[in-house]
Amino acid sequence: MEKTVYNPQKGRLETINIDFTDENTTWFDDHEKIEEVYMVTDFEGGLVIAGCNYDYPILVYDISRSDINDDIKKVLDLQKTYTET
């Protein structure tokens, strides 16, 4: 499916083709900060981080779900690193 994501490395929005499956995605649907992080998905050597809100998902290069051990705190820290100005 086509998905528009924010690419902080390039500083712009871009459209990617991504499939969200059980093999490449971790859902945090029982976490209290679900509006900030709902799921993380491995994508072409990077990670897509999305929340349950109207913000664009974030595409981060050179990291995977296994690198962060599906840890919600690490995902939130990573998201904060790439979205703070």
Stockholm file with secondary structure:
# STOCKHOLM 1.0

chainA/1-85         MEKTVYNPQKGRLETINIDFTDENTTWFDDHEKIEEVYMVTDFEGGLVIAGCNYDYPILVYDISRSDINDDIKKVLDLQKTYTET
#=GR chainA/1-85 SS CEEEEEETTTTEEEEEECCCCTTTEEECTTCTTTTTCSEEEEETTEEEEECSSSSCCEEEESCCHHHHTTCHHHHHHHHHHHHCC
#=GC SS_cons        CEEEEEETTTTEEEEEECCCCTTTEEECTTCTTTTTCSEEEEETTEEEEECSSSSCCEEEESCCHHHHTTCHHHHHHHHHHHHCC
//
